[in-house]
């Protein structure tokens, strides 16, 4: 459909659609936005952790998520498969493998080239993304796969809003992971050292922190967060080998919308973007909703225009 | 001084050179630092003092020469590793973790100790030396005053219980009153037997602290002597260090005369 037709279509049917699908579904729309937002938030925090410590924009974040989803499927198996592992074991195994993969790829691919500048490293992560996609395509083919929800049963009604059980799993476990992340960053030695690398890498070296190793740790942690998002997402969506890049884009938008600096910002950006996306798509006529994937790109342009500083690191202000 | 010369050298630097591309900032500097000794390195801006420290601790890879700590060669090791051997640099302009609390800055200072039991002890000792920091534990380091930040930088350096503490420009950008507090702390450290290497642009201040002074100029040591000897030639030193104008240089020399009693009284302790 050409642009003019698209505009005409939207002008003709936007308003009636809005009132027809109605305010009545707004709570459900918002809820599904929050659920998707949790996934974006996890992926955005993954981007943030890697970027803050290493200065690298990890374009492969969505593919780590895909790998987490695929491996969870592989281990948990489709319904009725007698060889499948218990769900908790499957998720744990998938997350552990992807975490190790993240660290390993940093060591083998990023590390030898880490002095070559951020653009070079960004392109390397695009390469990693392609390799992961290809690696998933070979065993899975272009088929789509789904998994049963973590707990079966009808949707639960909470203050009058119908929520599928897996949605509650997603929101609840995201909260728990964020809580653990906060605890780790503020209370543990490794967490503090990671933050030290991020706040002042020179000072980190001066107190004896091997900043090189924390690059690996940051990539592993980033992969962990993405893989976990993939594992909890797979029961509500279909996993495909090429699901990664759209999620990378959305995570990127969420990260920028949240200010690109703090984890709280990234989470807010993720949830905010999820809700915005759900509302825009939920209340648009089908002719517009078909262009759904353009929403994050449009928002990205808007966010980058507003955010004039671009992506430079905020310099620490120290008094003399 | 005689007692100091009898003690074995803790830190030995021989023929050290540091280069940034084609620019050689330090050219063939040698020095030896004995247990519980305080060595001052003075010189004008750009004389290579900071580069010397960077080359010794491995923040910059030396272009040549050797560094040894307790007779083990550490030249060429990265700074992350020399810290583990017990050589700690308190850098120029502090380099704190500005957005983190005073307490977290100190705990990160003891990073190389891991979970050793001496960490809480060391924290206690350091907070005793700098009571201001104990009162500001939860405050973010970036919000401290300049003097407090300098104290925190030194305190953080002490947290790993170093063999040698190197302090770069402790008085830089601080008000005179605040400088006194920082100097008092360094003097107390020296009294406790800490081996110190202090780089300082302010000669008089360096003299009040150090047992011996090295004077650097354009990357080489042009004079190496005891603090007293430099004192006798104060005017000459002032000329080396290139005071901004001549009248000021003379006034510095006068002030130096007044401050000259301090180091000798220190040593008599």
Interface residues (C-beta under 8 A of the other chain):
Chain A: X189 X192 X193 X195 X196 X199 X200 X202 X203 X204 X205 X206 X207 X208 X209 X210 X211 X316 X317 X318 X319 X320
Chain B: X59 X78 X79 X80 X83 X84 X88 X89 X91 X93 X94 X95 X96 X97 X98 X99 X100 X104 X107 X108 X109 X111 X112 X114 X115 X142 X143 X144 X145 X146 X149 X156 X159 X160 X173
